[in-house]
Amino acid sequence: MTTLHQVPAPRTRKLPWRSWGTFLLLAGPNVALLVVFVYKPLVQNVQYSLLHWNLGSDTATYVGLQNYVNYFTNPKTPTVLLTTLVFAVVTVGGCMALGLALARLLDRNLRGRTFVRAAVFAPYVLSGVAVGMCWLFVFDPQYGLVSGLLRAVGIGSPNWYNDPDWALAMVCVVYLWKYVGYVAIIYLAALQSVPHDILEAAQIDGASPLRTFWSIVFPLLSPTTFFLGVTVFIESNAGGSFDIIRAMTKGGPLEGTTTMVYQVYQEAFVDGSAGYASAIATLLFLALLVVTVVQMVVVERKVHYR
């Protein structure tokens, strides 16, 4: 009769104190910086949103949720929310689509492609204020490059500075010009990591280049698409557009280019309503958090990791 011996369960090995010390030594400074410069200001911002406090004043009055009530009853709020939504959809969708198309072009074996790649990425590292000031001359209705090109084909130049719709379109174009290079370079790195044997097998099977891209390459790019979708969305709404709007339109005309992030600046540092601005910043943070969580939970399920 065979005797069965029970195999003991593996013991969980505890990390020695030296490993914990190394962890704290390496991660401790970064964690401390995050706590001091990210999480603490975030908590303080929520506290300030419950106060009626003018910037620079020594006194503040607790008003509870009144700042939030004032924001949603403000007649300007629907315009600001719509502008923020339109700007986010146009810039995020435009950056993703144009960036992928540009990456496909840069992935080809063309002469001078190294220089072109550097030139495409260069606007991303430029100052947003400098970019906005330069594009002001490009969009000048009388002497700008855009108006000159339109007049050459018999079309009058739109009133970029006085029409809210055209002003928002102008800001979106400048934002795309600045940030599409970043998306293109990230997509380019992902395209170059696609296994060549898979592409060769598809070619042997007679798949067209378009079918190969949509059925093989694009699904393999889903991790990169997911990463860019999250980061570009946060960058578009959390401050990446502020310097361009500040330099070009200052939120006008008629709040036509005032997004939520620019409204926070305007309420806090122009009007001095720090408590009200903190409430807007808190709402913006919650909106970004909700969208990011939805992307992490729902969109990531369709990501194909290889």
C-alpha positions as CSV (number, residue, x, y, z in Angstrom):
1,M,0.0,0.0,0.0
2,T,1.5,3.3,-1.1
3,T,1.7,6.0,1.6
4,L,0.8,9.5,0.4
5,H,2.9,12.2,1.8
6,Q,1.3,15.7,2.1
7,V,3.5,18.3,0.5
8,P,3.8,21.3,2.9
9,A,2.6,24.6,1.6
10,P,5.4,26.9,0.6
11,R,6.3,29.5,3.2
12,T,6.0,33.1,2.4
13,R,9.5,34.5,2.6
14,K,9.6,37.8,4.3
15,L,11.8,40.5,2.9
16,P,14.8,41.2,5.2
17,W,15.1,44.6,6.8
18,R,18.0,45.4,4.5
19,S,15.6,45.1,1.5
20,W,13.0,47.3,3.2
21,G,15.8,49.8,3.9
22,T,16.9,49.9,0.3
23,F,13.3,50.3,-0.8
24,L,12.7,53.3,1.5
25,L,16.0,54.8,0.5
26,L,15.2,54.7,-3.2
27,A,11.4,55.3,-3.2
28,G,11.2,57.4,0.0
29,P,12.3,60.7,-1.6
30,N,9.9,60.3,-4.6
31,V,7.0,59.4,-2.3
32,A,7.8,62.4,-0.1
33,L,7.8,64.7,-3.1
34,L,4.5,63.3,-4.4
35,V,2.9,63.8,-0.9
36,V,4.2,67.3,-0.5
37,F,3.7,68.7,-4.0
38,V,0.7,66.6,-5.3
39,Y,-1.5,65.0,-2.7
40,K,-1.2,67.7,0.0
41,P,-2.2,70.5,-2.5
42,L,-5.0,68.4,-3.8
43,V,-6.5,68.0,-0.3
44,Q,-6.0,71.7,0.4
45,N,-7.7,72.6,-2.8
46,V,-10.8,70.7,-1.7
47,Q,-10.7,72.5,1.6
48,Y,-10.4,75.9,-0.1
49,S,-13.4,75.0,-2.3
50,L,-15.6,75.1,0.8
51,L,-14.5,78.6,1.7
52,H,-15.4,82.1,0.5
53,W,-11.8,83.4,0.2
54,N,-10.4,86.2,-1.8
55,L,-6.8,85.7,-2.9
56,G,-4.5,87.6,-0.6
57,S,-7.0,88.0,2.1
58,D,-6.2,87.0,5.7
59,T,-9.7,85.8,6.4
60,A,-11.9,83.2,4.9
61,T,-15.6,82.2,5.5
62,Y,-16.8,78.7,5.5
63,V,-19.7,78.4,2.9
64,G,-19.9,74.6,2.4
65,L,-21.0,73.7,-1.1
66,Q,-22.1,77.2,-2.0
67,N,-19.2,77.6,-4.5
68,Y,-20.3,74.5,-6.4
69,V,-23.9,75.8,-6.4
70,N,-22.8,79.1,-7.7
71,Y,-20.8,77.4,-10.5
72,F,-23.7,75.3,-11.8
73,T,-26.1,78.3,-11.6
74,N,-23.7,80.6,-13.4
75,P,-25.1,81.4,-16.9
76,K,-21.5,81.2,-18.3
77,T,-21.0,77.6,-17.1
78,P,-22.8,75.8,-20.1
79,T,-20.6,77.8,-22.5
80,V,-17.4,76.9,-20.7
81,L,-18.4,73.2,-20.4
82,L,-19.3,73.0,-24.1
83,T,-16.0,74.7,-25.0
84,T,-14.0,72.3,-22.9
85,L,-15.8,69.3,-24.4
86,V,-15.4,70.4,-28.0
87,F,-11.7,71.3,-27.4
88,A,-11.1,67.9,-25.8
89,V,-12.8,65.9,-28.6
90,V,-11.1,67.8,-31.4
91,T,-7.6,67.9,-29.9
92,V,-7.5,64.3,-28.5
93,G,-9.1,62.8,-31.6
94,G,-7.0,64.9,-34.0
95,C,-3.8,64.1,-32.2
96,M,-4.5,60.4,-32.2
97,A,-5.6,60.2,-35.9
98,L,-3.0,62.6,-37.3
99,G,-0.2,61.2,-35.1
100,L,-0.9,57.6,-36.3
101,A,-1.0,58.7,-40.0
102,L,2.3,60.7,-39.5
103,A,3.9,57.7,-37.8
104,R,3.0,55.5,-40.7
105,L,4.6,58.0,-43.0
106,L,7.8,58.3,-40.9
107,D,8.1,54.5,-40.7
108,R,8.9,54.2,-44.3
109,N,12.5,54.1,-45.6
110,L,12.7,57.6,-47.0
111,R,15.7,59.8,-47.5
112,G,16.1,62.4,-44.7
113,R,13.6,60.7,-42.4
114,T,15.8,61.3,-39.3
115,F,15.7,65.0,-39.9
116,V,11.9,64.9,-40.5
117,R,11.3,62.9,-37.3
118,A,13.3,65.5,-35.3
119,A,11.4,68.4,-37.0
120,V,8.0,66.7,-36.3
121,F,8.8,66.3,-32.6
122,A,10.4,69.7,-32.2
123,P,7.2,71.7,-31.6
124,Y,6.4,69.5,-28.6
125,V,9.4,70.8,-26.6
126,L,8.8,74.4,-27.5
127,S,7.2,76.9,-25.0
128,G,3.4,77.1,-25.5
129,V,3.6,80.9,-25.0
130,A,6.2,81.2,-27.8
131,V,4.2,78.9,-30.0
132,G,1.0,81.0,-29.4
133,M,2.7,84.3,-30.1
134,C,4.2,83.0,-33.4
135,W,0.9,81.7,-34.6
136,L,-0.8,85.0,-33.9
137,F,1.1,86.4,-36.8
138,V,0.3,83.3,-39.0
139,F,-3.5,83.9,-38.4
140,D,-3.4,87.7,-38.7
141,P,-6.5,88.6,-40.8
142,Q,-4.6,91.2,-42.9
143,Y,-0.9,90.2,-43.0
144,G,-0.9,86.6,-41.9
145,L,0.2,83.6,-43.9
146,V,-3.2,81.9,-43.7
147,S,-5.1,85.0,-44.9
148,G,-2.6,85.3,-47.8
149,L,-3.1,81.7,-48.9
150,L,-6.9,82.1,-48.7
151,R,-6.8,85.3,-50.7
152,A,-4.7,83.6,-53.3
153,V,-7.5,81.2,-54.0
154,G,-10.2,83.9,-53.8
155,I,-11.4,83.2,-50.3
156,G,-11.7,85.9,-47.6
157,S,-10.0,85.3,-44.3
158,P,-12.3,84.4,-41.3
159,N,-12.3,86.8,-38.4
160,W,-10.1,84.6,-36.2
161,Y,-9.9,87.0,-33.2
162,N,-13.5,88.3,-33.0
163,D,-15.6,85.2,-33.8
164,P,-15.8,82.7,-30.9
165,D,-16.1,79.6,-33.2
166,W,-13.2,80.6,-35.4
167,A,-11.1,81.5,-32.4
168,L,-11.7,78.1,-30.9
169,A,-10.8,76.5,-34.2
170,M,-7.6,78.5,-34.3
171,V,-6.6,77.4,-30.9
172,C,-7.3,73.8,-31.7
173,V,-5.1,74.0,-34.9
174,V,-2.2,75.4,-32.9
175,Y,-2.6,72.8,-30.1
176,L,-2.6,70.0,-32.8
177,W,0.5,71.4,-34.4
178,K,2.3,71.5,-31.1
179,Y,1.3,68.0,-29.7
180,V,0.8,65.8,-32.8
181,G,4.6,65.2,-33.0
182,Y,4.6,63.6,-29.6
183,V,1.9,61.2,-30.5
184,A,3.6,60.4,-33.8
185,I,6.9,59.5,-32.2
186,I,5.2,57.2,-29.6
187,Y,3.3,55.5,-32.4
188,L,6.4,55.2,-34.5
189,A,8.2,53.4,-31.7
190,A,5.3,51.0,-31.4
191,L,5.2,50.4,-35.2
192,Q,8.8,49.5,-35.3
193,S,8.2,46.9,-32.6
194,V,5.6,45.0,-34.6
195,P,7.1,41.5,-35.5
196,H,8.2,41.4,-39.1
197,D,7.4,37.7,-39.5
198,I,3.7,38.4,-38.9
199,L,3.7,41.1,-41.6
200,E,5.6,38.7,-44.0
201,A,3.0,35.9,-43.3
202,A,0.2,38.3,-44.1
203,Q,1.9,39.3,-47.3
204,I,2.3,35.7,-48.3
205,D,-1.4,35.0,-47.6
206,G,-2.2,37.8,-50.1
207,A,-3.5,40.4,-47.6
208,S,-3.5,44.0,-48.9
209,P,-1.6,46.7,-47.1
210,L,-4.8,48.2,-45.8
211,R,-6.1,44.9,-44.6
212,T,-2.8,44.1,-42.9
213,F,-2.9,47.4,-41.1
214,W,-6.5,47.2,-39.8
215,S,-6.5,43.4,-39.0
216,I,-2.9,43.0,-37.7
217,V,-1.0,46.1,-37.1
218,F,-3.7,48.3,-35.5
219,P,-4.7,45.6,-32.9
220,L,-1.1,45.2,-31.9
221,L,-0.9,49.0,-31.4
222,S,-3.8,48.9,-28.9
223,P,-1.6,49.2,-25.8
224,T,0.0,52.3,-27.3
225,T,-3.4,53.7,-28.3
226,F,-4.7,53.1,-24.8
227,F,-1.6,54.8,-23.2
228,L,-1.9,57.8,-25.6
229,G,-5.6,58.1,-25.1
230,V,-5.2,58.5,-21.4
231,T,-2.2,60.8,-21.4
232,V,-3.3,63.0,-24.3
233,F,-6.7,63.5,-22.7
234,I,-5.3,64.5,-19.4
235,E,-2.7,66.8,-21.0
236,S,-5.4,68.5,-23.2
237,N,-7.7,69.3,-20.2
238,A,-5.2,69.7,-17.3
239,G,-3.0,72.5,-18.4
240,G,-1.5,71.7,-21.8
241,S,-3.8,74.2,-23.5
242,F,-3.5,77.0,-20.9
243,D,-0.4,78.7,-22.2
244,I,-1.6,78.7,-25.8
245,I,-5.0,80.1,-24.9
246,R,-3.4,82.7,-22.6
247,A,-1.0,83.8,-25.4
248,M,-3.5,83.9,-28.2
249,T,-7.0,84.7,-27.0
250,K,-7.0,85.1,-23.2
251,G,-10.2,83.1,-23.2
252,G,-12.1,85.3,-25.6
253,P,-13.9,86.4,-27.5
254,L,-17.1,86.1,-25.4
255,E,-15.6,83.2,-23.5
256,G,-15.4,81.3,-26.8
257,T,-12.0,79.8,-25.9
258,T,-12.4,79.6,-22.1
259,T,-11.9,76.0,-21.0
260,M,-12.3,74.9,-17.4
261,V,-8.5,75.0,-16.8
262,Y,-8.3,78.6,-18.1
263,Q,-11.3,79.5,-16.0
264,V,-9.5,78.4,-12.9
265,Y,-6.7,80.8,-13.6
266,Q,-9.1,83.6,-14.5
267,E,-11.2,83.3,-11.4
268,A,-8.2,82.9,-9.0
269,F,-5.6,85.2,-10.4
270,V,-7.6,87.8,-12.3
271,D,-10.8,88.0,-10.3
272,G,-9.2,86.9,-7.0
273,S,-12.0,84.4,-6.1
274,A,-9.7,81.7,-4.8
275,G,-12.4,79.6,-3.2
276,Y,-14.6,79.7,-6.3
277,A,-11.6,78.8,-8.4
278,S,-10.8,75.9,-6.1
279,A,-14.3,74.5,-6.6
280,I,-13.8,74.6,-10.4
281,A,-10.5,72.9,-10.1
282,T,-12.0,70.2,-7.9
283,L,-14.8,69.6,-10.5
284,L,-12.2,69.4,-13.3
285,F,-10.2,66.9,-11.3
286,L,-13.2,64.7,-10.6
287,A,-14.2,64.9,-14.3
288,L,-10.7,63.8,-15.4
289,L,-10.7,61.1,-12.7
290,V,-14.0,59.6,-13.9
291,V,-13.0,59.6,-17.6
292,T,-9.6,58.1,-16.7
293,V,-11.2,55.3,-14.6
294,V,-13.7,54.5,-17.4
295,Q,-10.8,54.3,-19.8
296,M,-8.9,52.0,-17.4
297,V,-11.9,49.7,-16.7
298,V,-13.7,49.6,-20.1
299,V,-11.2,50.5,-22.8
300,E,-8.4,48.4,-21.4
301,R,-10.5,45.2,-21.8
302,K,-10.1,45.6,-25.6
303,V,-6.3,46.1,-25.4
304,H,-4.3,43.2,-26.9
305,Y,-1.0,42.8,-25.0
306,R,1.5,40.6,-26.8
